[in-house]
Each structure stands twice: as C-alpha cells, then as structure tokens.
C-alpha cells in the first residue's frame, strides 16, 4: 500500500483514476472541520502602510 497526502484535485483524481481510497479526511482532524487553506505572513509595518 502507498499513501499520499495531497491537495485537491489530486486526491479526487487518485481516488477515481487509480482506484485510491481515502483513509483520513483531514477535516476530521480540526475543530468543527475548519482549517486554513492559506496563511499570509507580513511585517507589521507593511500591514500598517498597506491596510
């Protein structure tokens, strides 16, 4: 067995095109199934100058 932790659409492609099986739904690992899909990091002075 081989495992992969991939973003969409690759999880769906593996499931449908390669007979893959979902073992863990990442939403089950987070409170209320919600998690960030992107994080942006910036210096405080940049945010003050570019609100």
C-alpha distance matrix in Angstrom:
0.0 3.8 6.7 10.3 13.6 15.9 19.4 20.6 20.9 17.5 15.6 17.6 17.2 13.4 13.8 16.6 16.2 12.5 11.9 10.1 10.5 12.4 11.5 14.6 17.7 19.4 22.7 22.2 22.4 25.8 29.2 30.0 26.9 28.7 27.8 29.1 27.7 30.0 32.2 35.4 37.1 40.8 43.8 46.3 49.1 47.2 46.5 50.2 51.3 48.8 48.5
3.8 0.0 3.8 6.9 10.5 12.7 16.3 17.9 18.2 14.7 13.2 15.7 15.2 11.5 12.7 15.7 15.1 11.6 12.0 9.5 10.5 11.7 11.3 13.7 16.5 17.6 21.1 21.1 21.0 24.2 27.8 28.7 25.4 26.8 25.5 26.5 24.8 26.9 29.0 32.1 33.8 37.4 40.4 43.0 45.8 43.8 43.2 46.9 47.9 45.4 45.2
6.7 3.8 0.0 3.8 7.0 9.6 13.2 15.1 15.9 12.6 10.8 13.8 13.9 10.5 11.7 15.1 15.1 12.3 12.5 9.2 9.4 9.5 8.9 10.6 13.1 13.9 17.6 17.7 17.4 20.5 24.1 25.1 21.7 23.1 21.7 22.7 21.2 23.4 25.5 28.7 30.5 34.1 37.2 39.7 42.5 40.5 39.8 43.5 44.6 42.1 41.8
10.3 6.9 3.8 0.0 3.8 5.9 9.6 11.8 12.8 9.5 8.2 11.7 11.9 9.2 11.0 14.4 14.4 12.3 13.1 9.8 10.3 9.6 9.9 10.6 12.2 12.3 15.9 16.8 16.4 19.0 22.7 23.6 20.1 20.9 19.2 19.8 17.9 20.0 22.2 25.3 27.3 30.9 34.1 36.6 39.3 37.2 36.5 40.2 41.2 38.6 38.3
13.6 10.5 7.0 3.8 0.0 3.8 7.1 9.9 11.7 9.2 7.8 11.6 12.6 10.8 12.2 15.6 16.2 14.8 15.5 11.9 11.8 9.8 10.1 9.4 10.1 9.3 12.9 14.3 13.6 15.8 19.5 20.5 16.9 17.4 15.5 16.0 14.3 16.4 18.7 21.9 23.9 27.6 30.8 33.1 35.9 33.9 33.0 36.7 37.8 35.3 34.8
15.9 12.7 9.6 5.9 3.8 0.0 3.8 6.6 8.3 6.1 5.8 9.5 10.3 9.5 11.4 14.2 14.7 14.1 15.3 12.2 12.7 11.0 12.4 11.6 11.3 10.5 13.5 15.7 15.3 16.9 20.5 21.0 17.3 17.2 15.3 15.2 12.7 14.7 17.4 20.4 22.8 26.4 29.8 32.2 34.8 32.4 31.5 35.3 36.1 33.3 33.0
19.4 16.3 13.2 9.6 7.1 3.8 0.0 3.8 6.2 5.9 6.3 9.0 10.4 10.9 12.4 14.7 15.6 15.9 17.1 14.2 14.6 12.5 14.3 13.0 11.5 10.4 12.5 15.4 15.4 16.1 19.4 19.5 15.8 15.2 13.3 12.8 9.8 12.0 15.2 18.1 21.0 24.4 28.0 30.2 32.7 30.1 29.1 32.8 33.5 30.6 30.1
20.6 17.9 15.1 11.8 9.9 6.6 3.8 0.0 2.9 4.7 5.4 6.6 8.2 9.9 11.0 12.5 13.7 14.8 16.0 13.7 14.2 12.5 15.1 14.2 12.2 12.0 13.3 16.4 17.1 17.7 20.6 20.0 16.3 15.9 14.7 14.4 11.2 13.7 17.3 20.0 23.2 26.5 30.2 32.2 34.5 31.8 30.5 34.2 34.8 31.5 30.9
20.9 18.2 15.9 12.8 11.7 8.3 6.2 2.9 0.0 3.8 5.6 5.5 6.2 8.8 10.1 10.8 11.7 13.3 14.8 13.2 14.4 13.3 16.4 16.0 14.2 14.5 15.8 18.8 19.8 20.5 23.3 22.5 18.8 18.5 17.5 17.1 13.8 16.1 19.7 22.2 25.4 28.5 32.3 34.4 36.5 33.7 32.5 36.1 36.5 33.2 32.7
17.5 14.7 12.6 9.5 9.2 6.1 5.9 4.7 3.8 0.0 3.8 5.4 4.9 6.0 8.4 9.8 10.0 10.7 12.6 10.7 12.4 11.8 14.6 14.8 13.9 14.3 16.4 18.9 19.6 20.9 24.1 23.8 20.0 20.0 18.7 18.5 15.4 17.5 20.8 23.4 26.3 29.6 33.2 35.6 37.8 35.0 34.1 37.9 38.3 35.1 34.8
15.6 13.2 10.8 8.2 7.8 5.8 6.3 5.4 5.6 3.8 0.0 3.8 5.5 5.2 6.2 8.7 10.0 10.2 10.9 8.3 9.1 8.1 11.0 11.3 10.5 11.5 13.8 15.8 16.9 18.5 21.7 21.3 17.5 18.2 17.3 17.9 15.3 18.0 21.3 24.3 27.2 30.7 34.2 36.4 38.9 36.4 35.2 38.9 39.6 36.5 35.9
17.6 15.7 13.8 11.7 11.6 9.5 9.0 6.6 5.5 5.4 3.8 0.0 3.8 5.4 5.0 6.1 8.2 9.6 10.1 8.5 9.5 9.1 12.7 13.3 12.1 13.8 15.2 17.3 19.0 20.5 23.3 22.3 18.6 19.4 19.1 19.8 17.2 20.1 23.6 26.5 29.6 33.0 36.6 38.6 41.0 38.4 37.0 40.6 41.2 38.0 37.2
17.2 15.2 13.9 11.9 12.6 10.3 10.4 8.2 6.2 4.9 5.5 3.8 0.0 3.8 5.4 5.3 5.5 7.4 9.1 8.5 10.8 11.5 14.9 16.0 15.3 16.8 18.7 20.8 22.2 23.7 26.7 25.9 22.2 22.8 22.1 22.4 19.4 21.9 25.3 28.0 31.0 34.3 37.9 40.2 42.4 39.6 38.5 42.2 42.6 39.3 38.8
13.4 11.5 10.5 9.2 10.8 9.5 10.9 9.9 8.8 6.0 5.2 5.4 3.8 0.0 3.8 5.6 5.4 5.0 6.7 5.3 8.1 9.4 12.4 14.1 14.3 16.0 18.4 20.0 21.2 23.3 26.5 26.0 22.3 23.3 22.5 23.1 20.4 22.9 26.1 29.0 31.7 35.2 38.7 41.1 43.5 40.8 39.9 43.6 44.1 41.0 40.6
13.8 12.7 11.7 11.0 12.2 11.4 12.4 11.0 10.1 8.4 6.2 5.0 5.4 3.8 0.0 3.8 6.0 5.9 5.3 3.9 5.7 7.3 10.8 12.8 12.9 15.3 17.3 18.5 20.2 22.4 25.4 24.6 21.0 22.5 22.3 23.4 21.1 24.1 27.3 30.4 33.3 36.8 40.4 42.5 45.0 42.5 41.2 44.9 45.6 42.5 41.7
16.6 15.7 15.1 14.4 15.6 14.2 14.7 12.5 10.8 9.8 8.7 6.1 5.3 5.6 3.8 0.0 3.8 5.9 5.7 6.8 9.0 10.8 14.4 16.4 16.1 18.5 20.1 21.5 23.6 25.5 28.2 27.1 23.5 24.9 24.9 25.8 23.2 26.1 29.6 32.5 35.5 38.9 42.5 44.6 47.0 44.2 43.0 46.6 47.1 43.8 43.1
16.2 15.1 15.1 14.4 16.2 14.7 15.6 13.7 11.7 10.0 10.0 8.2 5.5 5.4 6.0 3.8 0.0 3.8 5.9 7.6 10.9 13.2 16.5 18.6 18.7 20.8 22.8 24.3 25.9 28.0 30.9 30.0 26.4 27.5 27.1 27.6 24.8 27.3 30.7 33.4 36.3 39.6 43.2 45.5 47.8 44.9 44.0 47.6 48.0 44.7 44.3
12.5 11.6 12.3 12.3 14.8 14.1 15.9 14.8 13.3 10.7 10.2 9.6 7.4 5.0 5.9 5.9 3.8 0.0 3.8 5.4 9.1 11.9 14.6 17.2 18.1 20.2 22.7 23.7 25.1 27.5 30.7 30.2 26.6 27.9 27.3 28.0 25.4 27.9 31.1 33.9 36.6 40.0 43.5 45.9 48.3 45.6 44.8 48.5 49.0 45.9 45.5
11.9 12.0 12.5 13.1 15.5 15.3 17.1 16.0 14.8 12.6 10.9 10.1 9.1 6.7 5.3 5.7 5.9 3.8 0.0 3.8 6.7 10.1 12.8 15.8 16.8 19.5 21.7 22.3 24.0 26.7 29.6 29.0 25.5 27.3 27.2 28.4 26.1 29.0 32.1 35.2 37.9 41.4 45.0 47.2 49.8 47.2 46.1 49.8 50.5 47.4 46.8
10.1 9.5 9.2 9.8 11.9 12.2 14.2 13.7 13.2 10.7 8.3 8.5 8.5 5.3 3.9 6.8 7.6 5.4 3.8 0.0 3.8 6.8 9.4 12.2 13.4 16.0 18.4 19.0 20.5 23.2 26.3 25.9 22.4 24.2 23.9 25.1 23.1 26.0 29.0 32.2 34.8 38.4 41.8 44.0 46.7 44.3 43.2 46.9 47.7 44.8 44.1
10.5 10.5 9.4 10.3 11.8 12.7 14.6 14.2 14.4 12.4 9.1 9.5 10.8 8.1 5.7 9.0 10.9 9.1 6.7 3.8 0.0 3.8 6.1 9.2 10.7 13.7 16.0 16.0 17.8 20.6 23.6 23.2 19.9 22.1 22.1 23.9 22.4 25.6 28.5 31.9 34.4 38.1 41.5 43.5 46.4 44.2 42.8 46.4 47.6 44.6 43.7
12.4 11.7 9.5 9.6 9.8 11.0 12.5 12.5 13.3 11.8 8.1 9.1 11.5 9.4 7.3 10.8 13.2 11.9 10.1 6.8 3.8 0.0 3.8 5.8 6.9 10.0 12.2 12.3 14.1 16.9 19.8 19.5 16.2 18.4 18.5 20.5 19.3 22.6 25.4 28.9 31.5 35.2 38.5 40.3 43.3 41.2 39.7 43.2 44.6 41.7 40.6
11.5 11.3 8.9 9.9 10.1 12.4 14.3 15.1 16.4 14.6 11.0 12.7 14.9 12.4 10.8 14.4 16.5 14.6 12.8 9.4 6.1 3.8 0.0 3.8 6.8 9.6 12.1 11.2 12.5 15.8 18.8 19.0 16.0 18.5 18.6 20.9 20.2 23.4 25.8 29.4 31.6 35.4 38.6 40.3 43.5 41.7 40.2 43.7 45.2 42.6 41.4
14.6 13.7 10.6 10.6 9.4 11.6 13.0 14.2 16.0 14.8 11.3 13.3 16.0 14.1 12.8 16.4 18.6 17.2 15.8 12.2 9.2 5.8 3.8 0.0 3.8 6.0 8.6 7.6 8.7 12.0 15.0 15.5 12.5 14.9 15.0 17.5 17.2 20.5 22.7 26.4 28.6 32.4 35.5 37.0 40.3 38.6 37.0 40.4 42.1 39.5 38.2
17.7 16.5 13.1 12.2 10.1 11.3 11.5 12.2 14.2 13.9 10.5 12.1 15.3 14.3 12.9 16.1 18.7 18.1 16.8 13.4 10.7 6.9 6.8 3.8 0.0 3.8 5.4 5.7 7.6 10.0 12.9 12.7 9.4 11.8 12.2 14.8 14.6 18.1 20.6 24.3 26.8 30.5 33.7 35.1 38.3 36.5 34.6 37.9 39.7 37.0 35.5
19.4 17.6 13.9 12.3 9.3 10.5 10.4 12.0 14.5 14.3 11.5 13.8 16.8 16.0 15.3 18.5 20.8 20.2 19.5 16.0 13.7 10.0 9.6 6.0 3.8 0.0 3.8 5.2 5.4 7.3 10.7 11.3 7.9 9.4 9.0 11.6 11.6 15.0 17.1 20.9 23.2 26.9 30.0 31.4 34.7 33.0 31.2 34.5 36.3 33.8 32.3
22.7 21.1 17.6 15.9 12.9 13.5 12.5 13.3 15.8 16.4 13.8 15.2 18.7 18.4 17.3 20.1 22.8 22.7 21.7 18.4 16.0 12.2 12.1 8.6 5.4 3.8 0.0 3.8 5.4 5.6 8.2 7.8 4.2 6.4 7.5 10.7 11.4 15.0 17.1 20.8 23.4 26.9 30.0 31.0 34.3 32.7 30.5 33.6 35.6 33.0 31.2
22.2 21.1 17.7 16.8 14.3 15.7 15.4 16.4 18.8 18.9 15.8 17.3 20.8 20.0 18.5 21.5 24.3 23.7 22.3 19.0 16.0 12.3 11.2 7.6 5.7 5.2 3.8 0.0 3.8 5.7 7.8 8.0 5.7 8.9 10.2 13.8 14.9 18.3 20.1 23.8 26.0 29.6 32.5 33.4 36.8 35.5 33.3 36.3 38.5 36.0 34.1
22.4 21.0 17.4 16.4 13.6 15.3 15.4 17.1 19.8 19.6 16.9 19.0 22.2 21.2 20.2 23.6 25.9 25.1 24.0 20.5 17.8 14.1 12.5 8.7 7.6 5.4 5.4 3.8 0.0 3.8 7.0 8.9 7.0 9.0 9.1 12.4 14.0 17.0 18.1 21.8 23.6 27.3 30.0 30.9 34.4 33.3 31.3 34.3 36.6 34.4 32.7
25.8 24.2 20.5 19.0 15.8 16.9 16.1 17.7 20.5 20.9 18.5 20.5 23.7 23.3 22.4 25.5 28.0 27.5 26.7 23.2 20.6 16.9 15.8 12.0 10.0 7.3 5.6 5.7 3.8 0.0 3.8 6.2 5.0 5.9 6.4 10.0 12.3 15.1 16.0 19.6 21.5 24.9 27.5 28.2 31.7 30.7 28.4 31.3 33.7 31.5 29.6
29.2 27.8 24.1 22.7 19.5 20.5 19.4 20.6 23.3 24.1 21.7 23.3 26.7 26.5 25.4 28.2 30.9 30.7 29.6 26.3 23.6 19.8 18.8 15.0 12.9 10.7 8.2 7.8 7.0 3.8 0.0 3.8 5.3 6.2 8.0 11.6 14.5 17.0 17.6 21.0 22.8 25.9 28.3 28.4 32.0 31.3 28.6 31.2 33.9 31.8 29.4
30.0 28.7 25.1 23.6 20.5 21.0 19.5 20.0 22.5 23.8 21.3 22.3 25.9 26.0 24.6 27.1 30.0 30.2 29.0 25.9 23.2 19.5 19.0 15.5 12.7 11.3 7.8 8.0 8.9 6.2 3.8 0.0 3.8 5.5 8.7 12.3 14.8 17.7 18.9 22.1 24.4 27.4 30.1 30.1 33.5 32.5 29.6 32.2 34.7 32.3 29.8
26.9 25.4 21.7 20.1 16.9 17.3 15.8 16.3 18.8 20.0 17.5 18.6 22.2 22.3 21.0 23.5 26.4 26.6 25.5 22.4 19.9 16.2 16.0 12.5 9.4 7.9 4.2 5.7 7.0 5.0 5.3 3.8 0.0 3.8 6.7 10.4 12.2 15.5 17.2 20.7 23.2 26.5 29.4 29.9 33.2 31.9 29.3 32.1 34.3 31.8 29.6
28.7 26.8 23.1 20.9 17.4 17.2 15.2 15.9 18.5 20.0 18.2 19.4 22.8 23.3 22.5 24.9 27.5 27.9 27.3 24.2 22.1 18.4 18.5 14.9 11.8 9.4 6.4 8.9 9.0 5.9 6.2 5.5 3.8 0.0 3.8 7.1 9.4 12.3 13.9 17.2 19.8 23.0 25.9 26.3 29.6 28.2 25.5 28.4 30.5 28.0 25.8
27.8 25.5 21.7 19.2 15.5 15.3 13.3 14.7 17.5 18.7 17.3 19.1 22.1 22.5 22.3 24.9 27.1 27.3 27.2 23.9 22.1 18.5 18.6 15.0 12.2 9.0 7.5 10.2 9.1 6.4 8.0 8.7 6.7 3.8 0.0 3.8 6.4 9.1 10.5 14.0 16.5 19.9 22.9 23.7 26.9 25.4 23.1 26.2 28.3 25.8 23.9
29.1 26.5 22.7 19.8 16.0 15.2 12.8 14.4 17.1 18.5 17.9 19.8 22.4 23.1 23.4 25.8 27.6 28.0 28.4 25.1 23.9 20.5 20.9 17.5 14.8 11.6 10.7 13.8 12.4 10.0 11.6 12.3 10.4 7.1 3.8 0.0 3.8 5.5 6.9 10.4 13.1 16.5 19.7 20.7 23.8 22.0 19.9 23.1 25.0 22.4 20.8
27.7 24.8 21.2 17.9 14.3 12.7 9.8 11.2 13.8 15.4 15.3 17.2 19.4 20.4 21.1 23.2 24.8 25.4 26.1 23.1 22.4 19.3 20.2 17.2 14.6 11.6 11.4 14.9 14.0 12.3 14.5 14.8 12.2 9.4 6.4 3.8 0.0 3.8 7.0 10.3 13.5 16.9 20.4 21.9 24.6 22.4 20.6 24.1 25.4 22.5 21.4
30.0 26.9 23.4 20.0 16.4 14.7 12.0 13.7 16.1 17.5 18.0 20.1 21.9 22.9 24.1 26.1 27.3 27.9 29.0 26.0 25.6 22.6 23.4 20.5 18.1 15.0 15.0 18.3 17.0 15.1 17.0 17.7 15.5 12.3 9.1 5.5 3.8 0.0 3.8 6.7 10.0 13.3 16.9 18.6 21.2 18.8 17.3 20.9 22.0 19.2 18.5
32.2 29.0 25.5 22.2 18.7 17.4 15.2 17.3 19.7 20.8 21.3 23.6 25.3 26.1 27.3 29.6 30.7 31.1 32.1 29.0 28.5 25.4 25.8 22.7 20.6 17.1 17.1 20.1 18.1 16.0 17.6 18.9 17.2 13.9 10.5 6.9 7.0 3.8 0.0 3.8 6.6 10.0 13.5 15.2 18.0 16.0 14.5 18.1 19.5 17.2 16.5
35.4 32.1 28.7 25.3 21.9 20.4 18.1 20.0 22.2 23.4 24.3 26.5 28.0 29.0 30.4 32.5 33.4 33.9 35.2 32.2 31.9 28.9 29.4 26.4 24.3 20.9 20.8 23.8 21.8 19.6 21.0 22.1 20.7 17.2 14.0 10.4 10.3 6.7 3.8 0.0 3.8 6.6 10.3 12.2 14.6 12.3 11.2 14.9 16.0 13.7 13.5
37.1 33.8 30.5 27.3 23.9 22.8 21.0 23.2 25.4 26.3 27.2 29.6 31.0 31.7 33.3 35.5 36.3 36.6 37.9 34.8 34.4 31.5 31.6 28.6 26.8 23.2 23.4 26.0 23.6 21.5 22.8 24.4 23.2 19.8 16.5 13.1 13.5 10.0 6.6 3.8 0.0 3.8 7.1 9.5 12.0 10.4 9.8 13.4 14.8 13.3 13.6
40.8 37.4 34.1 30.9 27.6 26.4 24.4 26.5 28.5 29.6 30.7 33.0 34.3 35.2 36.8 38.9 39.6 40.0 41.4 38.4 38.1 35.2 35.4 32.4 30.5 26.9 26.9 29.6 27.3 24.9 25.9 27.4 26.5 23.0 19.9 16.5 16.9 13.3 10.0 6.6 3.8 0.0 3.8 6.4 8.4 6.6 6.8 10.2 11.3 10.4 11.3
43.8 40.4 37.2 34.1 30.8 29.8 28.0 30.2 32.3 33.2 34.2 36.6 37.9 38.7 40.4 42.5 43.2 43.5 45.0 41.8 41.5 38.5 38.6 35.5 33.7 30.0 30.0 32.5 30.0 27.5 28.3 30.1 29.4 25.9 22.9 19.7 20.4 16.9 13.5 10.3 7.1 3.8 0.0 3.8 5.5 5.3 6.5 8.9 10.2 10.6 11.9
46.3 43.0 39.7 36.6 33.1 32.2 30.2 32.2 34.4 35.6 36.4 38.6 40.2 41.1 42.5 44.6 45.5 45.9 47.2 44.0 43.5 40.3 40.3 37.0 35.1 31.4 31.0 33.4 30.9 28.2 28.4 30.1 29.9 26.3 23.7 20.7 21.9 18.6 15.2 12.2 9.5 6.4 3.8 0.0 3.8 5.4 5.2 6.3 8.8 9.9 10.3
49.1 45.8 42.5 39.3 35.9 34.8 32.7 34.5 36.5 37.8 38.9 41.0 42.4 43.5 45.0 47.0 47.8 48.3 49.8 46.7 46.4 43.3 43.5 40.3 38.3 34.7 34.3 36.8 34.4 31.7 32.0 33.5 33.2 29.6 26.9 23.8 24.6 21.2 18.0 14.6 12.0 8.4 5.5 3.8 0.0 3.8 5.4 5.1 6.2 8.5 10.0
47.2 43.8 40.5 37.2 33.9 32.4 30.1 31.8 33.7 35.0 36.4 38.4 39.6 40.8 42.5 44.2 44.9 45.6 47.2 44.3 44.2 41.2 41.7 38.6 36.5 33.0 32.7 35.5 33.3 30.7 31.3 32.5 31.9 28.2 25.4 22.0 22.4 18.8 16.0 12.3 10.4 6.6 5.3 5.4 3.8 0.0 3.8 5.4 5.2 5.9 8.2
46.5 43.2 39.8 36.5 33.0 31.5 29.1 30.5 32.5 34.1 35.2 37.0 38.5 39.9 41.2 43.0 44.0 44.8 46.1 43.2 42.8 39.7 40.2 37.0 34.6 31.2 30.5 33.3 31.3 28.4 28.6 29.6 29.3 25.5 23.1 19.9 20.6 17.3 14.5 11.2 9.8 6.8 6.5 5.2 5.4 3.8 0.0 3.8 5.4 5.0 5.4
50.2 46.9 43.5 40.2 36.7 35.3 32.8 34.2 36.1 37.9 38.9 40.6 42.2 43.6 44.9 46.6 47.6 48.5 49.8 46.9 46.4 43.2 43.7 40.4 37.9 34.5 33.6 36.3 34.3 31.3 31.2 32.2 32.1 28.4 26.2 23.1 24.1 20.9 18.1 14.9 13.4 10.2 8.9 6.3 5.1 5.4 3.8 0.0 3.8 5.6 5.8
51.3 47.9 44.6 41.2 37.8 36.1 33.5 34.8 36.5 38.3 39.6 41.2 42.6 44.1 45.6 47.1 48.0 49.0 50.5 47.7 47.6 44.6 45.2 42.1 39.7 36.3 35.6 38.5 36.6 33.7 33.9 34.7 34.3 30.5 28.3 25.0 25.4 22.0 19.5 16.0 14.8 11.3 10.2 8.8 6.2 5.2 5.4 3.8 0.0 3.8 6.2
48.8 45.4 42.1 38.6 35.3 33.3 30.6 31.5 33.2 35.1 36.5 38.0 39.3 41.0 42.5 43.8 44.7 45.9 47.4 44.8 44.6 41.7 42.6 39.5 37.0 33.8 33.0 36.0 34.4 31.5 31.8 32.3 31.8 28.0 25.8 22.4 22.5 19.2 17.2 13.7 13.3 10.4 10.6 9.9 8.5 5.9 5.0 5.6 3.8 0.0 3.8
48.5 45.2 41.8 38.3 34.8 33.0 30.1 30.9 32.7 34.8 35.9 37.2 38.8 40.6 41.7 43.1 44.3 45.5 46.8 44.1 43.7 40.6 41.4 38.2 35.5 32.3 31.2 34.1 32.7 29.6 29.4 29.8 29.6 25.8 23.9 20.8 21.4 18.5 16.5 13.5 13.6 11.3 11.9 10.3 10.0 8.2 5.4 5.8 6.2 3.8 0.0
